[in-house]
Amino acid sequence: MSRLPIIGVTACSSQIGPHAVQMNDDKNSQAVATAAKGLPLILPMFPDLLDPAQIIASLDGLLFTGAPSNIEPHHYGGRPNPPGTEHDPARDQLALPLWRAAVDAGLPVLGLCRGLQELNVAFGGTLDQQLDEPGPEHEPPSDESIEEQYARTHDVTVQPGGVLSRLGLNGVIKVNSVHGQGIGQVAEGLRIEAIAEDGLIEALSVDGSKGFALAVQWHPEWHVMDNADYRVIFHAFGEACRQRAQSR
């Protein structure tokens, strides 16, 4: 029996009482196990202990997850965020160079929400720190139930000729949306894959990448097995990881 591809799943640095912890929503690892059919390995954000090259050599794929924190603006020349904005500097310090190293190595990578923003910043792009209103509601009210927050709320138009199009996700699709910031200037070398009704960039890929390299602003990991278009993304990512595993 062939082994499952080992897929790293980025965690977030947090604090519970006096204890420093690494946290990860179950839905991320569950999507890896079910739709990508891989073995999820939660990756702690220890930039001083873990080397990107060693991480890549140990894995068959990487999932860059969403998170409640925002990337610190100094990484892309942005203005300071308002007081009280949640940051995760340890994740920034590991995830940004890890994105670049993984793409260079041809390791299959998939980014979700913050993961999309990390991809753009890692390659030299910027973020829109405050999305304009009116327009599609990109960030749901915090008092909504989790089911309401992750419900599909607005359309995105898939751009022809890209990764999503090759996966059969053409035309307009409706997605969920749980983010307060978005893509500003797109980094050189990245391809726009999908655009929201208000012009916000909702997905990027790495043009000419050696391996699967896609990131989306929405959350296809949410109830992935019940949503065909979400499942397609994870299935393609998982297949790329299996091929990587077989070639090692």
C-alpha positions in Angstrom: 0.0 0.0 0.0 1.4 3.4 -1.0 1.8 5.9 1.9 -0.4 8.9 2.3 1.3 12.2 1.2 2.4 14.2 4.2 0.9 17.6 4.0 2.1 20.4 6.4 -0.7 22.6 7.8 0.4 25.9 9.2 -0.6 26.7 12.7 -0.9 30.1 14.5 1.0 31.3 17.6 -1.4 32.0 20.5 -1.6 32.2 24.2 -3.9 30.3 26.6 -3.4 31.7 30.1 0.3 31.5 30.9 0.9 28.9 28.1 2.2 29.7 24.6 0.4 27.4 22.2 0.1 26.5 18.5 -3.5 26.5 17.2 -5.2 25.2 14.1 -8.9 24.9 13.1 -9.9 21.3 12.7 -11.5 22.1 9.3 -8.1 22.6 7.8 -6.7 19.2 8.7 -10.0 17.5 8.1 -10.0 18.9 4.5 -6.5 17.6 4.0 -7.5 14.1 5.3 -10.8 13.9 3.4 -10.7 15.9 0.2 -6.9 15.9 -0.4 -6.5 12.4 1.0 -3.3 13.2 2.7 -1.8 12.9 6.2 -2.1 16.4 7.8 1.0 17.4 9.9 0.4 20.6 11.9 3.4 22.8 11.5 4.2 25.1 14.5 5.4 28.6 13.8 8.9 28.3 15.2 11.0 30.5 12.9 14.1 30.2 15.2 13.9 26.4 15.3 12.7 25.3 11.9 14.5 25.9 8.6 12.3 26.2 5.5 14.6 23.9 3.5 14.3 21.1 6.1 10.5 21.6 6.3 10.2 21.2 2.5 12.5 18.1 2.5 10.2 16.4 5.0 6.9 17.1 3.3 4.9 16.3 0.1 2.8 19.5 0.2 2.0 22.6 2.3 -1.4 24.1 3.2 -1.1 27.8 4.3 -4.2 28.3 6.4 -6.4 31.2 7.2 -6.0 32.9 10.6 -7.5 35.7 12.8 -4.2 37.7 12.6 -3.1 40.2 10.0 0.4 40.2 8.4 2.5 43.0 10.1 2.5 45.9 7.6 6.2 46.5 7.7 6.6 43.3 5.5 5.0 45.2 2.6 5.6 48.8 3.4 2.1 49.5 4.7 1.1 52.0 7.4 0.8 50.7 11.0 -2.5 48.9 11.7 -4.9 50.4 14.2 -4.3 49.6 17.9 -5.7 46.2 18.9 -5.1 44.6 15.5 -4.1 41.0 16.0 -0.7 40.0 14.6 1.4 36.8 14.6 5.0 37.9 14.0 6.3 34.3 14.4 4.0 33.1 11.6 5.1 36.0 9.4 8.8 35.2 10.0 8.3 31.6 9.0 5.5 31.6 6.5 6.8 34.3 4.2 10.2 32.7 3.4 8.5 29.3 3.5 6.2 30.3 0.6 9.2 31.4 -1.5 11.3 28.3 -0.7 8.4 25.9 -1.3 7.6 27.5 -4.7 11.2 27.4 -5.7 11.4 23.8 -4.8 8.3 22.8 -6.7 6.5 21.6 -3.5 2.7 21.7 -4.0 1.3 24.6 -2.1 -2.3 25.8 -1.4 -3.1 29.0 0.4 -6.4 30.0 2.1 -7.4 33.5 3.1 -4.3 34.7 5.1 -2.4 32.2 3.0 -3.3 34.1 -0.1 -2.1 37.3 1.5 1.1 35.7 2.6 1.8 34.5 -1.0 1.4 38.0 -2.4 3.5 39.6 0.3 6.2 36.9 0.1 6.7 37.7 -3.6 6.8 41.5 -3.1 3.1 42.5 -3.3 1.0 44.7 -1.0 -2.2 44.4 0.9 -5.3 46.6 1.1 -5.5 47.1 4.9 -9.1 48.4 4.9 -11.6 47.2 2.3 -13.9 49.9 0.9 -17.6 50.0 1.4 -20.1 49.6 -0.1 -19.5 46.4 -2.1 -19.7 42.7 -1.4 -19.5 41.9 2.3 -16.1 40.4 2.7 -16.1 40.2 6.5 -19.3 39.0 8.2 -20.5 40.4 11.5 -18.8 38.8 14.5 -22.1 38.1 16.2 -23.2 35.7 13.4 -23.2 31.9 13.9 -20.2 30.0 12.5 -22.5 28.6 9.8 -23.6 32.1 8.8 -20.1 33.4 8.8 -18.9 30.7 6.4 -22.0 30.7 4.1 -21.5 31.7 0.5 -22.0 35.4 0.2 -20.7 36.9 -3.1 -19.6 36.0 -6.6 -16.1 35.8 -8.0 -15.3 35.6 -11.7 -12.7 33.0 -12.6 -10.1 34.3 -15.1 -9.6 32.2 -18.3 -6.4 30.2 -18.8 -5.3 29.8 -15.2 -5.2 27.0 -12.6 -8.9 27.3 -11.5 -10.0 27.3 -15.1 -8.0 24.2 -15.9 -9.7 22.5 -12.9 -13.0 23.2 -14.5 -14.0 26.1 -12.3 -15.0 28.5 -15.1 -17.2 31.6 -15.2 -18.8 32.9 -12.0 -18.8 31.0 -8.7 -20.2 32.0 -5.3 -17.8 31.8 -2.4 -17.7 32.4 1.3 -15.8 35.4 2.7 -14.3 35.9 6.1 -11.6 38.6 5.8 -11.1 42.2 6.6 -8.0 42.9 4.4 -7.3 42.0 0.8 -4.8 42.0 -2.0 -3.4 45.4 -3.0 -0.7 45.5 -5.6 -0.1 42.0 -7.1 3.4 40.8 -6.9 5.4 40.3 -10.0 5.3 36.7 -11.2 1.8 36.0 -9.8 -1.3 35.4 -12.0 -4.7 36.7 -11.1 -7.1 33.7 -10.9 -10.4 35.2 -9.8 -11.9 38.6 -9.1 -14.8 39.7 -6.9 -17.7 41.9 -8.1 -16.0 45.0 -6.5 -12.7 44.3 -8.3 -11.0 42.7 -5.3 -8.5 40.0 -6.3 -9.8 36.7 -4.8 -7.2 34.1 -6.1 -3.6 34.0 -7.3 -1.3 31.4 -8.7 2.4 31.4 -9.4 3.0 31.9 -13.1 5.2 29.2 -14.5 5.6 27.4 -11.2 7.3 24.0 -11.1 4.5 22.6 -8.9 0.9 23.2 -7.9 0.9 26.8 -6.5 -2.5 28.3 -5.9 -4.1 30.5 -3.2 -7.6 31.7 -2.7 -9.2 34.4 -0.5 -12.2 32.3 0.4 -12.4 29.1 2.6 -12.9 26.0 0.5 -11.9 23.9 3.5 -15.3 24.7 5.1 -17.6 21.7 4.6 -15.4 20.7 1.7 -17.0 17.3 1.1 -20.4 18.9 0.7 -19.3 21.5 -1.9 -18.2 20.2 -5.3 -16.2 23.3 -6.3 -14.4 23.4 -3.0 -13.6 19.7 -3.2 -12.1 20.1 -6.7 -9.4 22.5 -5.3 -8.4 20.2 -2.5 -8.5 17.1 -4.8 -6.2 18.7 -7.3 -3.9 19.8 -4.5 -3.9 16.3 -3.0 -3.1 14.7 -6.3 -0.1 17.0 -6.8 1.1 16.0 -3.3 0.7 12.3 -4.2 2.8 12.7 -7.3 5.4 14.5 -5.2 5.4 11.7 -2.7 5.8 9.1 -5.4 8.8 10.9 -6.9 10.7 11.1 -3.6 
